[in-house]
Amino acid sequence: MTRSVDVAVIGLGAAGSATALSLARRGLRVAGFDRHTPPHPWGSTHGRSRVIREAYYESPVYVPLVQRARDLWLQLERDSGRPLLRVTGGLMLGPPDGSLIAGSRHSAEIHGLPFECLEGSELRRRFPIFRPGPDTVGLYEPRAGFLDPEAAVEAALTLARAAGAELWFETLVRGWETRGDGLLLTTSAGPIHAGRAVLAVGPWLGEWPPHQKRPPEIERQVMLWFTPCANRSQFSAEVAPVFIWEWSRGRLFYGIPDHGTGFKVARHHEGVLTAPDTVDRTVGEVEVAELRELLARCIPDANGSLRESAVCLYTNTPDRHFTVGLHPAEPRVVLLSPCSGHGFKFASVLGEVAADLATGVTPGFDLAAFDPRRAMA
Ligand SMILES: Cc1cc2nc3c(=O)[nH]c(=O)nc-3n(C[C@H](O)[C@H](O)[C@H](O)COP(=O)(O)OP(=O)(O)OC[C@H]3O[C@@H](n4cnc5c(N)ncnc54)[C@H](O)[C@@H]3O)c2cc1C
């Protein structure tokens, strides 16, 4: 006889692990599937750190979500006994009228968030590792920091299993068809009947029935870790903030202080388009040299020996907002794709939101910007 569950979660990375936990804690019969053994380095959730920030330059609509996400990360920390969130403060750098500074300020003002504007000698005195030019100002938010993505996925899955979820690793879900009042999923471990499903397959989303006019674009991203060549103590997470820098109009790079693994830096976007199973995972010398040029100009003391590098994947929508909502062609399926390069911080709350959607509960957030049906040119 075919196994039957209330909800199947397809993909147990950042978003799927949080969803499985939220559903299992509601007392539902949950089966989670992953083609790999999460946490793993083949999708979007590896590299030991992810920025969390509140004064959201992309849109104020994200602020209530990140506030709830933060509470849930702290709860996951308590429940799992694992450190997940490190508060370092966050420094946004760029032209005062650029999208990063103006957008962060707008969100901070609308939501009454604490922030400081810094410029000139005061900016250099407070954060001596950075070398901003005369047209660059800073916006500092004290509650920002970074999360540990691998530990978070592991913690959520361990607690989901403890709450009764069945977790199937190294198990591919190939598709679904409508069966009775639910779905029949085809998996590499056999068929499974699920009342509802949450599709949280990260960069593999393009393999599934389309939900928008344009499929998501999968973008290769390179992360680099450096050993600073001078003033090393100034780069540690005890002292340095996470940062994002609009170094040229609309072009961003970011970094995370050294917490034992080196000073991490990466560009935000500007990667080549690819696919998760064929992406080139070797970091080229030119890519390192390009980032070194940025460091030489903006953070020269960071430009020491390269300690490590890794390739990761963004799943981009055309407007760079997430995809969260019911599948337009199959309302028994919840689409959950919080990426475009900024989704990890929200995984905890969006797991809760997806669990709401899968159980007919109206989520308490404005999700219009993430509607899978939104018109795309
Ligand atoms: C380099 C880089 C830096 C980033 N920095 C930040 C940051 O600082 N802050 C931030 O908030 N966000 C950041 N992000 C974005 C964030 O990491 C992603 O938004 C988030 O990790 C996406 O999680 P996900 O659950 O959608 O995907 P994933 O975690 O990749 O999970 C998808 C899972 O689905 C599984 N799967 C796929 N297909 C199937 C199938 N058919 N059957 C079964 N299982 C399947 C995969 O194996 C995988 O485990 C960054 C991303 C990258 C790449």
The ligand as a Gaussian input file, in Angstrom:
#p B3LYP/6-31G(d) Opt

LIG

0 1
 C       27.201000      32.699000      -2.087000
 C       25.879000      32.965000      -1.444000
 C       25.790000      33.896000      -0.443000
 C       24.582000      34.177000       0.158000
 N       24.541000      35.104000       1.164000
 C       23.385000      35.318000       1.817000
 C       23.377000      36.151000       2.946000
 O       24.415000      36.670000       3.362000
 N       22.192000      36.323000       3.597000
 C       21.042000      35.737000       3.177000
 O       20.006000      35.941000       3.803000
 N       21.026000      34.916000       2.105000
 C       22.165000      34.694000       1.426000
 N       22.201000      33.843000       0.363000
 C       20.944000      33.249000      -0.113000
 C       20.590000      32.028000       0.690000
 O       21.696000      31.256000       1.009000
 C       19.556000      31.236000      -0.093000
 O       18.483000      32.114000      -0.353000
 C       19.029000      30.042000       0.673000
 O       20.097000      29.289000       1.177000
 C       18.136000      29.225000      -0.246000
 O       17.668000      28.094000       0.437000
 P       16.744000      27.033000      -0.274000
 O       16.164000      26.196000       0.797000
 O       15.822000      27.712000      -1.236000
 O       17.745000      26.162000      -1.194000
 P       18.733000      24.991000      -0.751000
 O       19.203000      25.232000       0.630000
 O       19.722000      24.828000      -1.836000
 O       17.802000      23.720000      -0.650000
 C       17.243000      23.069000      -1.745000
 C       17.284000      21.580000      -1.415000
 O       16.438000      20.879000      -2.304000
 C       17.041000      19.619000      -2.582000
 N       16.418000      19.135000      -3.820000
 C       16.444000      19.734000      -5.023000
 N       15.711000      19.039000      -5.924000
 C       15.192000      17.975000      -5.261000
 C       14.348000      16.897000      -5.657000
 N       13.858000      16.794000      -6.898000
 N       14.052000      15.958000      -4.740000
 C       14.542000      16.044000      -3.474000
 N       15.337000      17.061000      -3.049000
 C       15.660000      18.025000      -3.925000
 C       18.516000      19.959000      -2.694000
 O       19.346000      18.846000      -2.530000
 C       18.675000      20.979000      -1.583000
 O       19.097000      20.388000      -0.361000
 C       23.403000      33.527000      -0.263000
 C       23.488000      32.549000      -1.266000
 C       24.707000      32.262000      -1.853000
 C       24.775000      31.227000      -2.926000

